[in-house]
Amino acid sequence: MSTEKPGIYNWGKHEGNLEKPIRIPLASVQIDDETWRDGMQGTQSLHHPTTEQKDEYIRKVVEFKYVDHLDIGFPASGPSHRKEIVALINSANAREIKPTFSTAGRAAAIDDGKAILEVAQKTGTQLRADLFLDVSSMRANIEGWDRQEKLKQAMRNIDLLKKEGLLVMFVPERSSVTLPEELFEACVLAAEKGVDRIAITDTTGVLDPTGTQKLFREVFENIGKRYPGIKFDFHGHNDLGMGTANCIVAAIEGVDCLHATARGIGERAGNVKLEELLVVLDMKGLRKIDGLHIQEFVKMAADILAVPIASHEPIVGQKSTETASGIHASTYEKVKKGAGLPDIYLPYSPENYGLKPLVRIGPVSSLANVRAFCEYLGIYDITEEKAEEVLAAAKSGWKILSPNDVKEIVGRNGDLTDK
């Protein structure tokens, strides 16, 4: 039985004739931080951060050079929100390292454009306006819109902001499920109005890497070649757990900028996790970072957003580089004795991102686990008999032994607190 919805375009089944990439990847893909805009549309952060907390976050993420640009809200949401946006931009402008900023608005709502313009005037900044509109006939039918009239209104708003000296990014919502002819029609109209960027969006998080590849090849073939001065962004969501993978494909296909949020906050299952994306881009040679700040950054973001770090969360979880496998520990022991040999069970060097590999002792462990964990605890002279006793305790108790469990068995003094 098909699970596809009528009116939803499936890029994974697209039968274009593009057999090779249209672009080559950039030496360093840019990052647009959407934490204080799209991230706040989610429900993961139950307490809205203060202006001071947002400002501290911006300072740190820019200091670490983890992002190039930040979208920080909807000025049309109200005077208090507009005031906060102005305060954040002014504070950042007073620092030595300054990012670029944008704020978002409905492309077809003139009042939204005027609110963005007000922020630009109050901050003296060449603000970028990120103007979004669902350009599909499906959405128009649901809302009772005149689709062509909405497109005309959007173009008038683009005209207004461009004439006032603002940069403009056109954001066709739900790009990934919109019929290609409708998506390209809207993008051409925006391009003819002189927009600086177009953000291709996977608003519903439905794309997979194959669909992402096909979508961007068609976008670059139909729009990019015709308007070579326009930059292209990718805004993904993580509903099917493929947000980071889709971003990597988009970067390989030659996209200029990727969107993400700290801790992956955002609507439903959230946006692409910024911290995860940064590390994978670094590993793939698509953007170099100083990974030693990743743990500090994630802890700060987790504290501000009240979104805890899961122990086994990829790359940033404290147990994400641990194992209690006897087979793996035995290999690890041999690797450690071999000069220059890597840990063959880890996809990256944890030390590059502020973590250390750790072998623990559990029910499926071997004596290699005992030796490795004891060495970690500073116990270098454990006898074979005591090692067998430690392993038996893990197997009979069916648990991961804590440092104090091991200390008690081997008869060592001093508190050895578990992680």
C-alpha positions in Angstrom: 0.0 0.0 0.0 1.4 3.4 -1.0 2.0 5.9 1.9 2.4 8.8 -0.5 0.0 11.7 -0.1 -1.7 13.2 -3.1 -0.2 16.5 -4.2 3.2 15.7 -2.5 6.1 15.5 -4.9 8.6 12.7 -4.3 12.1 13.7 -5.3 13.4 10.3 -4.4 11.5 9.0 -7.5 12.4 11.9 -9.7 13.4 10.7 -13.2 15.6 13.6 -14.3 18.4 13.1 -16.8 21.1 14.5 -14.6 23.8 11.8 -14.2 26.5 14.0 -12.7 26.8 17.0 -10.3 26.1 20.5 -11.7 28.4 22.2 -9.2 31.5 21.3 -7.2 31.4 21.6 -3.4 32.8 24.7 -1.8 36.1 24.6 0.1 34.1 25.6 3.2 30.3 25.5 3.2 28.7 28.3 5.3 26.4 27.8 8.3 23.2 29.8 9.1 22.3 29.4 12.8 18.5 29.2 13.1 18.3 28.6 16.9 16.6 31.9 17.8 14.2 31.8 14.9 13.1 28.4 13.6 14.4 26.7 16.8 11.9 28.7 18.9 9.0 27.3 16.9 9.6 23.9 18.6 8.6 22.8 22.0 11.8 21.2 23.3 12.9 24.3 25.2 10.0 24.9 27.7 11.4 28.1 29.1 12.1 30.8 26.6 15.8 32.0 27.1 16.4 35.5 28.2 17.9 38.2 26.0 21.1 38.0 28.0 21.3 34.2 27.4 20.7 34.6 23.7 23.4 37.2 23.5 25.8 35.0 25.3 25.0 32.2 22.9 25.6 34.4 19.9 28.9 35.6 21.4 30.2 32.1 21.9 29.1 30.5 18.6 30.7 33.3 16.7 33.8 33.3 18.8 34.3 29.6 18.1 33.7 30.3 14.4 31.0 27.7 14.2 28.5 29.8 12.2 28.7 32.6 9.6 25.2 34.0 10.0 22.3 34.0 12.4 18.6 34.3 11.8 17.2 35.6 15.1 13.5 36.0 14.8 10.3 37.4 13.5 10.1 41.2 14.0 6.4 41.2 13.0 5.6 39.0 16.0 5.3 42.2 18.2 7.1 45.2 19.7 8.8 43.3 22.5 10.2 40.7 20.1 11.3 43.5 17.8 13.0 45.2 20.7 14.9 42.1 21.7 16.1 41.6 18.1 17.4 45.1 18.0 19.2 44.6 21.3 20.9 41.4 20.2 22.1 43.0 16.9 23.4 46.1 18.7 25.2 44.0 21.3 26.9 41.9 18.6 27.8 45.0 16.6 29.7 46.4 19.6 32.0 43.4 19.7 35.1 42.9 17.6 33.9 39.7 15.9 30.6 40.5 14.1 28.3 37.9 12.4 25.7 38.9 9.8 22.1 38.7 10.8 18.7 38.1 9.2 15.2 38.1 10.4 12.2 36.4 8.9 8.8 37.4 7.6 6.0 36.2 5.4 6.9 37.0 1.9 3.4 38.1 0.9 2.8 40.2 4.0 3.8 43.8 3.6 3.6 44.5 7.3 6.3 41.8 7.9 8.6 43.5 5.4 8.1 46.8 7.2 8.9 45.3 10.6 12.2 43.9 9.2 12.9 47.3 7.7 12.4 48.9 11.1 15.0 46.6 12.7 17.5 47.5 9.9 16.9 51.2 10.5 17.2 51.0 14.2 20.5 49.0 14.1 22.1 50.6 11.1 22.8 47.1 9.8 22.5 45.7 6.3 20.0 43.2 7.6 19.0 40.3 5.5 15.3 39.6 5.1 14.4 35.9 4.9 11.0 35.9 3.2 9.1 32.7 3.2 6.0 31.5 1.2 4.6 28.1 0.4 4.4 28.4 -3.4 2.5 25.1 -4.0 -1.0 25.0 -5.4 -1.8 22.4 -2.8 -1.2 24.9 0.0 -3.1 27.6 -1.9 -6.1 25.2 -2.2 -6.0 24.4 1.5 -5.8 28.1 2.5 -8.2 29.4 -0.1 -5.4 31.5 -1.6 -5.1 32.9 -5.1 -1.7 31.5 -5.7 -0.8 34.0 -8.4 -1.9 36.9 -6.3 0.3 35.6 -3.4 3.3 35.4 -5.7 2.7 39.0 -6.8 2.4 40.2 -3.2 5.7 38.5 -2.4 7.4 40.1 -5.3 6.2 43.5 -4.2 7.7 42.9 -0.7 11.0 41.9 -2.3 10.9 45.1 -4.3 10.3 47.1 -1.2 13.2 45.7 0.8 15.7 45.6 -2.1 15.0 49.3 -2.7 15.8 50.1 0.9 19.1 48.4 0.6 18.4 45.2 2.4 19.6 41.8 1.3 16.8 39.3 0.6 16.6 35.5 0.7 13.5 34.0 -0.8 12.4 30.9 1.1 9.9 28.7 -0.7 8.4 26.6 2.1 8.0 22.9 1.6 10.3 23.0 -1.5 11.0 19.3 -1.1 7.3 18.3 -1.7 6.3 21.1 -4.1 5.8 20.2 -7.8 9.0 21.2 -9.6 7.2 23.4 -12.1 5.6 25.4 -9.3 8.8 25.6 -7.3 10.9 26.8 -10.3 8.2 29.3 -11.3 8.4 31.0 -8.0 12.2 30.9 -7.8 12.5 32.5 -11.3 10.1 35.3 -10.2 12.2 35.9 -7.1 15.5 35.8 -9.1 14.2 38.3 -11.6 13.5 40.6 -8.6 17.1 40.5 -7.6 17.1 38.3 -4.5 20.5 37.5 -3.1 19.8 34.0 -2.0 17.2 31.2 -2.4 16.7 28.7 0.4 15.6 25.3 -0.7 13.6 23.9 2.2 12.7 20.4 3.5 10.2 21.9 5.9 8.5 18.5 6.6 11.7 16.6 6.9 10.7 14.1 4.3 13.8 14.1 2.1 16.4 11.3 2.0 19.9 11.7 0.6 18.8 10.4 -2.9 16.0 12.9 -3.0 18.3 15.7 -1.8 20.8 15.0 -4.5 18.2 15.0 -7.2 16.5 18.1 -5.9 19.6 20.2 -5.9 20.8 19.0 -9.2 17.5 20.2 -10.8 17.6 23.4 -8.8 21.1 24.2 -10.0 20.3 23.1 -13.6 17.1 25.1 -13.8 17.8 28.1 -11.6 21.5 28.2 -10.7 22.8 28.2 -14.3 20.3 30.9 -15.3 21.1 33.1 -12.3 24.8 32.5 -11.4 24.9 35.4 -9.0 22.4 33.9 -6.6 23.5 31.9 -3.6 21.6 28.8 -2.5 20.9 27.6 1.0 19.5 24.3 2.3 17.1 24.3 5.3 16.4 20.8 6.5 14.3 19.2 9.3 14.9 15.9 11.1 11.5 14.2 11.1 13.0 11.0 9.7 16.4 11.3 11.3 18.1 12.2 8.0 18.7 15.9 8.6 22.5 15.7 8.9 22.9 13.2 6.0 20.8 15.4 3.7 23.0 18.4 4.6 26.1 16.6 3.8 24.7 15.6 0.4 23.6 19.2 -0.2 27.1 20.4 0.6 28.7 17.8 -1.8 26.3 19.0 -4.5 27.6 22.5 -4.1 25.1 24.4 -1.9 26.5 27.6 -0.4 25.0 27.5 3.1 23.4 25.0 5.5 20.9 25.8 8.2 20.9 24.2 11.7 20.0 24.8 15.3 21.8 24.1 18.6 20.7 20.8 20.0 18.5 20.4 16.9 15.6 22.2 18.4 12.7 23.1 16.2 9.2 22.0 15.2 8.2 18.4 15.7 11.4 16.3 15.7 13.5 19.4 15.2 16.0 20.9 12.8 19.5 19.7 11.9 21.7 19.5 15.0 24.4 22.2 14.6 27.0 20.5 16.8 26.5 17.2 14.9 26.6 18.9 11.5 29.8 20.8 12.3 31.7 17.6 13.3 30.6 15.6 10.3 31.4 18.5 7.9 34.8 18.7 9.6 35.4 15.0 9.1 34.3 15.1 5.5 36.6 18.1 4.7 33.6 20.4 3.9 34.3 22.9 6.7 37.2 22.9 9.1 36.5 23.7 12.8 38.3 23.7 16.1 36.6 20.7 17.5 38.0 21.1 21.0 35.3 23.7 21.8 32.4 21.4 20.8 31.8 20.0 24.2 31.9 23.5 25.8 29.5 24.8 23.2 27.0 21.9 23.5 27.0 22.2 27.3 26.3 25.9 27.1 23.5 25.4 24.6 22.0 22.6 26.6 22.0 24.8 29.8 20.5 27.8 28.0 17.8 25.8 26.2 17.2 23.2 29.0 17.6 20.4 26.5 19.8 17.8 28.1 22.5 15.8 26.4 21.7 12.1 26.1 24.6 9.9 27.3 24.7 8.0 24.0 24.1 11.0 21.7 26.4 10.9 18.7 29.6 12.8 19.0 28.6 14.8 22.1 27.2 12.2 24.5 29.7 11.2 27.2 29.1 7.5 26.5 29.2 7.9 22.8 32.8 6.6 22.7 32.5 3.9 25.3 32.2 0.1 24.8 31.7 -2.8 27.1 32.1 -5.4 24.3 34.7 -8.0 25.0 35.6 -8.5 21.3 36.0 -4.8 20.8 38.1 -4.4 23.9 40.4 -7.2 22.9 41.0 -5.4 19.5 41.4 -2.1 21.3 44.1 -3.7 23.5 46.0 -4.9 20.5 45.6 -1.6 18.7 46.9 0.3 21.7 50.1 -1.7 21.8 50.7 -1.1 18.1 52.5 2.2 17.4 50.3 4.6 15.5 47.4 2.3 14.9 43.9 3.8 15.1 41.0 2.5 17.1 39.3 0.6 14.3 35.9 0.7 16.0 35.5 4.4 16.1 34.7 6.5 13.0 36.7 9.5 14.2 39.3 10.5 16.8 37.4 11.4 19.9 40.3 13.6 21.2 39.7 15.9 18.3 36.3 16.8 19.7 37.0 16.8 23.4 36.2 13.2 24.2 38.2 10.1 25.0 37.5 6.5 24.1 36.8 4.3 27.2 36.5 0.6 27.7 34.0 -0.4 30.4 33.3 -3.8 32.1 29.9 -5.4 31.7 28.1 -8.8 31.1 29.5 -9.3 27.6 33.0 -8.2 28.4 36.4 -10.0 28.5 39.5 -9.8 30.5 40.7 -7.2 28.1 37.9 -4.9 29.4 39.1 -5.4 32.9 42.7 -4.5 32.1 41.7 -1.5 30.1 39.3 -0.1 32.7 41.7 -0.7 35.5 44.4 1.2 33.7 42.0 4.0 33.2 41.5 4.0 37.0 45.2 4.0 37.6 45.3 0.4 38.7 48.2 -1.1 36.7 49.1 -4.1 38.8 45.9 -6.1 38.9 46.5 -9.9 39.1 44.9 -12.4 36.8 42.9 -13.8 39.7 41.5 -10.4 40.7 40.8 -9.6 37.0 38.7 -12.8 36.8 36.9 -11.9 40.0 36.0 -8.4 38.6 34.7 -9.9 35.3 32.7 -12.5 37.2 31.0 -9.8 39.2 29.9 -8.0 36.0 28.6 -11.2 34.5 26.8 -12.4 37.5 25.3 -9.0 38.4 24.4 -8.4 34.8 25.5 -4.7 34.9 28.2 -2.2 33.9 30.6 -2.0 36.8 31.2 1.4 38.3 34.7 2.6 39.4 33.8 2.0 43.0 32.6 -1.6 42.2 36.0 -2.3 40.8 37.8 -0.6 43.7 35.9 -2.7 46.2 36.8 -6.0 44.4 40.5 -5.2 44.0 40.8 -3.7 47.5 41.9 -0.1 46.5 41.2 2.9 48.7 39.9 6.2 47.6 36.7 7.3 45.9 36.5 6.6 42.1 33.4 8.4 41.0 31.6 7.1 37.9 31.0 9.4 35.0 
